[in-house]
């Protein structure tokens, strides 16, 4: 009984430590590399070379909780799915856009809707809802915006947020944040974004209720209040960001389990020596 209690305590502690490694993360894509950032501090936690065709222009990025989806902004109208930790390519699916020139300015989003797991892809003319496993189209609608500067699904409200940004002019008026019904495309409202935010926003990401927008040319990430558009925080010092996604990552901590296994092994050796 004492031994089983002791082992239970050890593994219980390991599970508690494992739970503490849950990270609210952001993924950024500069066209050549994808970086995973701590969304509270902006610190880089991991990075790897993009597993699909490099593209220094706008790229769409979406995170499912374990996989990342990436679409090139031009030249290759395909969506690549890859492991969010290792970057290993898992799958490719077609986009509903056949013309690669129409594909420029693609944005991606991911969420769970009445269709189930749903991948959103859109540009300034059309938003498609896709099955993330094979790219089949659930439905489509036409947003009221120009041009599309970022798209992200808010799991807290079940709605889709879009920025009408990507204007490369610091003197331009700040972009608007627009909210849509993800299934019907019904327009639900908009807010003006804080004028301190640069207008060249190329991507948008929700992360545990927080909303982040990224500047394409200046390597800045802004945290924005989705209900008011107010600027809450910002990170700098990053390279140009063509795509961004966010979410909660619960990594399997192999070092932690190795530590636990080693600890139990040392305890077993000590017990055998004591018994001898």
C-alpha positions as CSV (number, residue, x, y, z in Angstrom):
1,X,0.0,0.0,0.0
2,X,2.8,2.4,1.0
3,X,4.7,1.6,-2.2
4,X,1.6,2.2,-4.4
5,X,0.8,5.5,-2.6
6,X,4.4,6.6,-3.1
7,X,4.4,5.8,-6.8
8,X,1.0,7.6,-7.1
9,X,2.4,10.7,-5.5
10,X,5.4,10.7,-7.8
11,X,3.3,10.4,-11.0
12,X,0.8,12.9,-9.6
13,X,3.5,15.4,-9.2
14,X,4.7,14.7,-12.7
15,X,1.2,15.3,-14.0
16,X,0.9,18.6,-12.1
17,X,4.2,19.7,-13.6
18,X,3.1,18.6,-17.0
19,X,-0.1,20.7,-16.7
20,X,2.0,23.7,-15.8
21,X,3.6,23.4,-19.2
22,X,0.3,24.3,-21.0
23,X,1.2,27.3,-23.1
24,X,-0.8,30.1,-24.7
25,X,1.2,30.4,-27.9
26,X,1.3,32.4,-31.1
27,X,2.8,31.1,-34.4
28,X,4.3,33.6,-36.8
29,X,5.4,33.0,-40.4
30,X,8.0,35.3,-42.0
31,X,7.9,33.4,-45.3
32,X,10.9,31.1,-44.6
33,X,10.6,30.2,-40.9
34,X,7.7,29.6,-38.5
35,X,8.3,30.6,-34.9
36,X,6.3,29.7,-31.8
37,X,6.0,32.6,-29.3
38,X,4.8,32.8,-25.7
39,X,1.7,35.1,-26.2
40,X,2.3,36.7,-22.7
41,X,5.9,37.8,-23.3
42,X,6.7,37.4,-27.0
43,X,9.6,35.1,-26.2
44,X,10.5,32.6,-28.9
45,X,9.9,29.0,-27.7
46,X,10.6,27.1,-30.9
47,X,11.1,27.6,-34.6
48,X,11.6,25.6,-37.8
49,X,11.8,26.1,-41.6
50,X,8.5,26.3,-43.3
51,X,7.6,22.8,-44.7
52,X,5.8,24.2,-47.7
53,X,6.9,26.5,-50.5
54,X,8.7,29.6,-49.0
55,X,6.9,32.8,-49.7
56,X,8.0,36.3,-48.5
57,X,4.5,37.7,-49.3
58,X,1.3,37.3,-47.3
59,X,0.6,33.8,-46.2
60,X,-2.3,32.4,-44.2
61,X,-1.7,30.4,-41.1
62,X,-4.1,28.5,-38.8
63,X,-3.7,26.4,-35.7
64,X,-5.9,23.4,-34.7
65,X,-4.3,22.7,-31.3
66,X,-1.8,20.2,-32.7
67,X,-1.4,21.0,-36.4
68,X,-0.7,24.1,-38.3
69,X,-2.2,24.9,-41.7
70,X,-0.4,27.1,-44.1
71,X,-1.3,28.5,-47.5
72,X,1.0,30.4,-49.8
73,X,-0.1,33.9,-50.8
74,X,0.8,33.2,-54.4
75,X,2.2,30.6,-56.9
76,X,0.9,27.5,-55.1
77,X,-2.8,27.3,-54.3
78,X,-2.4,24.4,-51.8
79,X,-2.9,24.2,-48.1
80,X,-0.2,22.3,-46.2
81,X,-0.9,20.7,-42.8
82,X,2.1,20.1,-40.6
83,X,3.1,19.2,-37.0
84,X,3.1,22.4,-34.9
85,X,6.2,21.2,-32.9
86,X,8.4,19.5,-35.4
87,X,7.3,21.0,-38.7
88,X,6.9,17.6,-40.2
89,X,4.5,17.8,-43.2
90,X,1.4,15.8,-42.6
91,X,-1.0,16.5,-45.5
92,X,-1.8,18.8,-48.4
93,X,-5.2,19.8,-49.5
94,X,-6.4,21.9,-52.4
95,X,-7.9,25.3,-52.1
96,X,-11.2,26.2,-53.7
97,X,-9.3,28.9,-55.7
98,X,-7.9,27.6,-59.0
99,X,-6.2,30.8,-60.1
100,X,-2.8,31.3,-58.2
101,X,-3.1,35.1,-58.8
102,X,-6.5,35.1,-57.1
103,X,-4.8,33.2,-54.3
104,X,-2.6,36.2,-53.4
105,X,-3.7,37.6,-50.0
106,X,-5.2,34.3,-48.7
107,X,-6.0,34.2,-45.0
108,X,-6.7,31.1,-42.9
109,X,-8.6,30.4,-39.7
110,X,-9.6,27.3,-37.7
111,X,-12.5,26.6,-35.4
112,X,-15.2,24.2,-34.5
113,X,-18.6,25.1,-36.0
114,X,-21.9,23.3,-36.6
115,X,-20.0,21.4,-39.4
116,X,-17.4,20.2,-36.9
117,X,-13.7,21.0,-37.3
118,X,-13.6,23.8,-39.9
119,X,-10.8,25.4,-41.8
120,X,-11.6,29.0,-43.0
121,X,-9.9,30.3,-46.1
122,X,-10.6,33.6,-47.7
123,X,-9.5,36.7,-49.6
124,X,-11.2,40.1,-50.1
125,X,-13.9,38.5,-52.2
126,X,-14.9,35.1,-50.7
127,X,-14.7,33.1,-47.5
128,X,-14.9,29.3,-47.8
129,X,-15.5,26.9,-45.0
130,X,-13.5,23.6,-45.6
131,X,-13.2,20.2,-44.2
132,X,-9.6,20.3,-42.9
133,X,-9.0,16.6,-43.8
134,X,-9.6,16.8,-47.5
135,X,-10.5,20.4,-48.5
136,X,-14.1,19.7,-49.4
137,X,-16.3,22.8,-49.2
138,X,-18.9,23.1,-46.5
139,X,-20.2,26.5,-47.6
140,X,-19.1,29.9,-48.7
141,X,-20.0,33.6,-48.4
142,X,-18.9,37.0,-49.5
143,X,-17.5,39.4,-46.8
144,X,-18.1,43.1,-46.8
145,X,-14.6,44.4,-46.7
146,X,-11.5,45.4,-48.6
147,X,-8.8,44.2,-48.5
148,X,-8.7,41.3,-46.1
149,X,-5.8,41.8,-43.6
150,X,-6.3,38.9,-41.2
151,X,-8.9,36.4,-40.1
152,X,-9.4,34.4,-36.9
153,X,-12.2,32.3,-35.3
154,X,-13.0,33.3,-31.7
155,X,-14.0,30.1,-29.8
156,X,-15.4,32.1,-26.9
157,X,-18.1,33.7,-29.1
158,X,-18.2,31.2,-32.0
159,X,-17.8,34.1,-34.4
160,X,-15.3,35.0,-37.1
161,X,-13.2,38.2,-36.9
162,X,-11.7,39.9,-39.9
163,X,-9.4,42.9,-40.3
164,X,-9.7,45.1,-43.4
165,X,-6.0,46.0,-43.2
166,X,-2.8,45.5,-45.3
167,X,-2.5,49.2,-46.2
168,X,1.2,49.9,-46.4
169,X,1.0,53.5,-45.3
170,X,1.6,54.8,-41.8
171,X,-0.5,57.9,-42.6
172,X,-3.5,55.8,-43.6
173,X,-6.4,55.6,-41.1
174,X,-6.4,52.6,-38.8
175,X,-8.2,49.5,-40.0
176,X,-11.5,48.2,-38.7
177,X,-12.2,44.9,-36.9
178,X,-15.3,43.2,-38.3
179,X,-17.3,40.3,-36.8
180,X,-19.2,37.8,-38.8
181,X,-21.4,34.8,-38.3
182,X,-19.1,32.0,-39.5
183,X,-21.8,29.9,-41.2
184,X,-24.0,32.5,-42.9
185,X,-21.5,35.4,-43.3
186,X,-24.0,37.6,-41.6
187,X,-22.3,40.9,-40.5
188,X,-22.5,41.3,-36.7
189,X,-20.7,44.6,-36.2
190,X,-17.3,46.4,-36.2
191,X,-15.0,48.5,-34.0
192,X,-12.3,51.0,-34.9
193,X,-8.8,49.8,-34.0
194,X,-6.6,52.0,-31.8
195,X,-4.9,54.6,-34.1
196,X,-1.5,53.6,-32.4
197,X,-1.7,50.3,-34.3
198,X,0.0,50.5,-37.7
199,X,-2.3,49.9,-40.6
200,X,-0.3,47.3,-42.5
201,X,-1.9,44.4,-40.6
202,X,-1.3,41.1,-42.3
203,X,-2.7,38.6,-39.9
204,X,-5.0,38.0,-36.9
205,X,-5.1,35.4,-34.1
206,X,-7.2,34.6,-31.1
207,X,-5.5,33.0,-28.1
208,X,-7.5,32.1,-25.0
209,X,-9.8,35.1,-25.5
210,X,-7.0,37.5,-26.3
211,X,-6.8,39.0,-29.9
212,X,-3.5,39.6,-31.6
213,X,-2.8,41.4,-34.9
214,X,0.6,41.4,-36.7
215,X,2.3,44.1,-38.7
216,X,3.7,42.7,-42.0
217,X,6.6,45.1,-42.5
218,X,7.5,46.2,-39.0
219,X,7.6,42.9,-37.1
220,X,5.2,44.0,-34.5
221,X,2.5,42.1,-32.8
222,X,-0.4,44.0,-31.1
223,X,-2.7,42.7,-28.4
224,X,-6.1,44.3,-29.1
225,X,-9.4,44.3,-27.0
226,X,-11.8,42.7,-29.5
227,X,-14.8,44.5,-28.0
228,X,-13.3,48.0,-28.1
229,X,-10.4,47.9,-30.5
230,X,-8.1,49.4,-27.8
231,X,-4.4,48.5,-27.8
232,X,-3.5,46.5,-24.7
233,X,0.1,45.4,-25.4
234,X,2.7,44.9,-28.1
235,X,5.8,42.9,-28.9
236,X,8.6,44.1,-31.2
237,X,11.9,42.9,-32.6
238,X,10.5,40.2,-34.8
239,X,11.1,39.8,-38.6
240,X,8.3,40.6,-41.1
241,X,5.2,38.6,-40.3
242,X,3.2,37.3,-43.2
243,X,1.0,35.0,-41.2
244,X,0.0,34.3,-37.6
245,X,-2.1,31.8,-35.7
246,X,-2.7,31.3,-32.0
247,X,-4.1,28.8,-29.5
248,X,-3.3,26.6,-26.5
249,X,-0.6,24.1,-26.8
250,X,-0.2,21.2,-24.4
251,X,3.1,19.6,-25.4
252,X,4.2,16.1,-24.2
253,X,7.2,16.9,-22.0
254,X,9.6,14.0,-22.7
255,X,12.3,15.5,-20.5
256,X,9.9,15.5,-17.6
257,X,8.9,11.9,-18.0
258,X,12.5,10.9,-18.4
259,X,13.3,12.7,-15.2
260,X,10.4,10.8,-13.5
261,X,11.6,7.5,-14.9
262,X,15.2,8.2,-13.8
263,X,13.9,9.2,-10.3
264,X,12.0,6.0,-9.9
265,X,15.0,4.0,-11.1
266,X,17.2,5.5,-8.5
267,X,14.6,4.8,-5.9
268,X,14.5,1.2,-6.9
269,X,18.3,0.9,-6.8
270,X,18.3,2.4,-3.3
271,X,15.6,0.0,-2.1
272,X,17.5,-3.0,-3.5
273,X,20.7,-1.9,-1.8
274,X,18.9,-1.4,1.5
275,X,17.3,-4.9,1.2
276,X,20.7,-6.4,0.5
